[in-house]
């Protein structure tokens, strides 16, 4: 039974360890913000953070998350991360009107959060490198770049608003699951 911390809450799930993390998040735990795109880890729609690093959850076995800290798009908006409940990257995405169809946005946002966690003021080249694994079929790459620069400005103005969820002290509820 894999155990990990999800958006600051200790979780254990009763699923086979080979199940892709994406389907555990969506089907077992009901967190549907992480999207299925290609199923082979190439498009980035399924990106979540594991110990602060972006991973492709569609091709990542849940057993490999054992003991780790997972943050999903839902985890960015939990209370205490910012004064209005939204992460600076999410705020910048809205301000810069990034989404078109919106399908890739949760993966894009998670990759941008990881970039800004390690690089406070990324250059265009930094952004292009960090975001190269996230495909946007609507082609909003210019808006994404502007939003990441805007998010860096927002984070610099309010550094307390950018911490990711951390391990909670509660044991959290286990979830029964298994058949997919």
C-alpha beads as a LAMMPS data file, in Angstrom:
LAMMPS data file: protein, C-alpha beads

180 atoms
179 bonds

1 atom types
1 bond types

-500.0 500.0 xlo xhi
-500.0 500.0 ylo yhi
-500.0 500.0 zlo zhi

Masses

1 110.0

Atoms # bond

1 1 1 0.000 0.000 0.000
2 1 1 1.892 3.103 -1.191
3 1 1 2.181 5.939 1.335
4 1 1 3.088 9.521 0.489
5 1 1 2.216 13.089 1.348
6 1 1 -0.250 14.691 -1.036
7 1 1 -0.747 18.453 -0.936
8 1 1 0.453 18.514 2.661
9 1 1 -1.636 15.564 3.887
10 1 1 -0.297 12.087 4.656
11 1 1 -2.029 9.542 2.420
12 1 1 -1.972 5.831 1.845
13 1 1 -3.742 4.187 -1.039
14 1 1 -4.815 0.612 -1.560
15 1 1 -3.818 0.201 -5.195
16 1 1 -1.255 -1.904 -7.023
17 1 1 2.145 -0.225 -6.943
18 1 1 2.469 -0.401 -10.727
19 1 1 -0.580 1.834 -11.248
20 1 1 0.375 5.161 -12.824
21 1 1 0.276 7.985 -10.298
22 1 1 -2.025 9.953 -12.630
23 1 1 -4.823 7.405 -12.330
24 1 1 -4.389 7.106 -8.568
25 1 1 -4.738 10.884 -8.281
26 1 1 -7.735 11.088 -10.608
27 1 1 -9.666 7.875 -9.976
28 1 1 -8.764 6.821 -6.457
29 1 1 -8.288 10.215 -4.809
30 1 1 -10.670 12.290 -6.949
31 1 1 -8.154 15.014 -7.846
32 1 1 -9.029 15.646 -11.479
33 1 1 -6.971 18.805 -12.018
34 1 1 -4.065 16.726 -13.311
35 1 1 -4.868 15.827 -16.907
36 1 1 -4.270 12.826 -19.144
37 1 1 -2.719 13.866 -22.428
38 1 1 -0.563 11.336 -24.225
39 1 1 -0.032 8.514 -21.730
40 1 1 3.687 8.231 -22.490
41 1 1 5.111 11.211 -20.580
42 1 1 5.746 13.370 -23.642
43 1 1 3.161 16.190 -23.537
44 1 1 3.374 17.348 -19.906
45 1 1 -0.383 17.660 -19.262
46 1 1 -0.027 15.230 -16.342
47 1 1 2.825 17.092 -14.614
48 1 1 2.831 17.129 -10.812
49 1 1 5.630 17.841 -8.377
50 1 1 7.355 15.079 -6.435
51 1 1 9.635 16.485 -3.761
52 1 1 9.506 19.788 -5.653
53 1 1 10.556 18.320 -9.007
54 1 1 8.205 18.037 -11.985
55 1 1 7.331 14.482 -13.014
56 1 1 5.023 13.005 -15.632
57 1 1 2.417 11.212 -13.542
58 1 1 0.976 9.235 -16.483
59 1 1 4.106 7.096 -16.740
60 1 1 5.213 7.204 -13.094
61 1 1 4.281 4.170 -10.967
62 1 1 2.661 5.114 -7.681
63 1 1 5.107 2.832 -5.847
64 1 1 7.939 5.176 -6.875
65 1 1 6.226 7.965 -4.919
66 1 1 6.553 6.014 -1.657
67 1 1 7.555 8.394 1.134
68 1 1 7.586 11.395 -1.202
69 1 1 5.775 14.707 -1.150
70 1 1 3.451 15.182 -4.089
71 1 1 1.926 18.530 -5.031
72 1 1 -0.856 18.725 -7.591
73 1 1 -2.527 21.768 -9.102
74 1 1 -5.129 21.532 -6.327
75 1 1 -2.333 21.838 -3.758
76 1 1 -1.273 25.243 -5.025
77 1 1 -4.516 26.878 -3.966
78 1 1 -4.757 25.543 -0.443
79 1 1 -5.317 28.033 2.328
80 1 1 -2.216 29.775 3.570
81 1 1 -0.271 29.912 0.320
82 1 1 -1.342 33.440 -0.501
83 1 1 -3.714 36.113 0.696
84 1 1 -6.374 35.262 -1.879
85 1 1 -5.905 31.491 -2.031
86 1 1 -4.118 31.419 -5.394
87 1 1 -0.461 30.738 -6.007
88 1 1 1.435 33.590 -7.727
89 1 1 1.836 31.450 -10.849
90 1 1 -1.922 30.916 -11.002
91 1 1 -2.487 34.649 -10.458
92 1 1 -0.050 35.488 -13.265
93 1 1 -1.729 32.966 -15.579
94 1 1 -5.016 34.817 -15.128
95 1 1 -3.472 38.283 -15.413
96 1 1 -1.683 37.366 -18.646
97 1 1 -4.741 35.523 -20.021
98 1 1 -2.703 32.431 -20.804
99 1 1 -5.353 29.721 -21.238
100 1 1 -6.988 29.119 -24.578
101 1 1 -8.472 25.625 -24.461
102 1 1 -6.893 25.211 -21.022
103 1 1 -6.194 21.505 -21.220
104 1 1 -2.429 21.739 -20.740
105 1 1 -2.553 24.476 -18.128
106 1 1 -2.281 22.453 -14.925
107 1 1 0.867 20.753 -16.240
108 1 1 2.250 24.046 -17.517
109 1 1 1.607 25.712 -14.156
110 1 1 3.257 22.903 -12.201
111 1 1 6.374 23.082 -14.388
112 1 1 6.451 26.868 -13.953
113 1 1 6.145 26.520 -10.162
114 1 1 9.101 24.110 -10.124
115 1 1 11.146 26.514 -12.249
116 1 1 10.424 29.451 -9.939
117 1 1 11.249 27.367 -6.865
118 1 1 14.810 26.923 -8.158
119 1 1 15.267 30.150 -10.170
120 1 1 13.824 33.346 -8.713
121 1 1 14.347 35.457 -11.844
122 1 1 14.446 33.132 -14.844
123 1 1 15.627 34.365 -18.222
124 1 1 13.720 33.605 -21.401
125 1 1 16.238 30.826 -22.047
126 1 1 15.627 29.383 -18.558
127 1 1 11.896 29.415 -19.207
128 1 1 12.221 27.834 -22.637
129 1 1 14.393 25.041 -21.223
130 1 1 12.186 24.378 -18.189
131 1 1 8.959 24.444 -20.187
132 1 1 10.191 22.538 -23.244
133 1 1 8.511 19.322 -22.116
134 1 1 5.075 20.909 -21.852
135 1 1 3.158 21.037 -25.108
136 1 1 0.427 23.614 -25.743
137 1 1 -1.611 22.745 -28.797
138 1 1 -3.037 26.300 -28.825
139 1 1 0.467 27.785 -29.031
140 1 1 0.279 30.169 -26.069
141 1 1 4.017 29.968 -25.462
142 1 1 4.525 33.751 -25.548
143 1 1 1.795 34.271 -22.964
144 1 1 3.243 31.468 -20.828
145 1 1 6.645 33.143 -20.869
146 1 1 5.091 36.517 -19.903
147 1 1 3.139 34.854 -17.095
148 1 1 6.261 33.223 -15.660
149 1 1 8.045 36.573 -15.625
150 1 1 4.949 38.117 -13.987
151 1 1 4.840 35.315 -11.404
152 1 1 8.497 35.984 -10.581
153 1 1 7.557 39.624 -9.932
154 1 1 4.609 38.576 -7.744
155 1 1 6.792 36.170 -5.770
156 1 1 9.465 38.817 -5.254
157 1 1 6.806 41.185 -3.896
158 1 1 5.324 38.535 -1.566
159 1 1 7.827 35.735 -0.849
160 1 1 5.632 34.206 1.881
161 1 1 2.998 33.338 -0.725
162 1 1 5.085 30.778 -2.566
163 1 1 5.803 27.910 -0.219
164 1 1 4.519 24.547 -1.353
165 1 1 2.423 22.390 0.970
166 1 1 4.524 20.574 3.519
167 1 1 4.055 17.354 5.348
168 1 1 1.021 17.548 7.605
169 1 1 1.084 16.165 11.104
170 1 1 -2.174 14.241 10.669
171 1 1 -2.111 10.723 9.319
172 1 1 -4.785 11.501 6.752
173 1 1 -7.395 9.094 5.566
174 1 1 -6.567 5.988 3.686
175 1 1 -8.442 5.361 0.474
176 1 1 -9.713 2.063 -0.670
177 1 1 -9.260 1.457 -4.322
178 1 1 -7.870 -1.066 -6.652
179 1 1 -9.928 -1.977 -9.677
180 1 1 -9.480 0.428 -12.523

Bonds

1 1 1 2
2 1 2 3
3 1 3 4
4 1 4 5
5 1 5 6
6 1 6 7
7 1 7 8
8 1 8 9
9 1 9 10
10 1 10 11
11 1 11 12
12 1 12 13
13 1 13 14
14 1 14 15
15 1 15 16
16 1 16 17
17 1 17 18
18 1 18 19
19 1 19 20
20 1 20 21
21 1 21 22
22 1 22 23
23 1 23 24
24 1 24 25
25 1 25 26
26 1 26 27
27 1 27 28
28 1 28 29
29 1 29 30
30 1 30 31
31 1 31 32
32 1 32 33
33 1 33 34
34 1 34 35
35 1 35 36
36 1 36 37
37 1 37 38
38 1 38 39
39 1 39 40
40 1 40 41
41 1 41 42
42 1 42 43
43 1 43 44
44 1 44 45
45 1 45 46
46 1 46 47
47 1 47 48
48 1 48 49
49 1 49 50
50 1 50 51
51 1 51 52
52 1 52 53
53 1 53 54
54 1 54 55
55 1 55 56
56 1 56 57
57 1 57 58
58 1 58 59
59 1 59 60
60 1 60 61
61 1 61 62
62 1 62 63
63 1 63 64
64 1 64 65
65 1 65 66
66 1 66 67
67 1 67 68
68 1 68 69
69 1 69 70
70 1 70 71
71 1 71 72
72 1 72 73
73 1 73 74
74 1 74 75
75 1 75 76
76 1 76 77
77 1 77 78
78 1 78 79
79 1 79 80
80 1 80 81
81 1 81 82
82 1 82 83
83 1 83 84
84 1 84 85
85 1 85 86
86 1 86 87
87 1 87 88
88 1 88 89
89 1 89 90
90 1 90 91
91 1 91 92
92 1 92 93
93 1 93 94
94 1 94 95
95 1 95 96
96 1 96 97
97 1 97 98
98 1 98 99
99 1 99 100
100 1 100 101
101 1 101 102
102 1 102 103
103 1 103 104
104 1 104 105
105 1 105 106
106 1 106 107
107 1 107 108
108 1 108 109
109 1 109 110
110 1 110 111
111 1 111 112
112 1 112 113
113 1 113 114
114 1 114 115
115 1 115 116
116 1 116 117
117 1 117 118
118 1 118 119
119 1 119 120
120 1 120 121
121 1 121 122
122 1 122 123
123 1 123 124
124 1 124 125
125 1 125 126
126 1 126 127
127 1 127 128
128 1 128 129
129 1 129 130
130 1 130 131
131 1 131 132
132 1 132 133
133 1 133 134
134 1 134 135
135 1 135 136
136 1 136 137
137 1 137 138
138 1 138 139
139 1 139 140
140 1 140 141
141 1 141 142
142 1 142 143
143 1 143 144
144 1 144 145
145 1 145 146
146 1 146 147
147 1 147 148
148 1 148 149
149 1 149 150
150 1 150 151
151 1 151 152
152 1 152 153
153 1 153 154
154 1 154 155
155 1 155 156
156 1 156 157
157 1 157 158
158 1 158 159
159 1 159 160
160 1 160 161
161 1 161 162
162 1 162 163
163 1 163 164
164 1 164 165
165 1 165 166
166 1 166 167
167 1 167 168
168 1 168 169
169 1 169 170
170 1 170 171
171 1 171 172
172 1 172 173
173 1 173 174
174 1 174 175
175 1 175 176
176 1 176 177
177 1 177 178
178 1 178 179
179 1 179 180
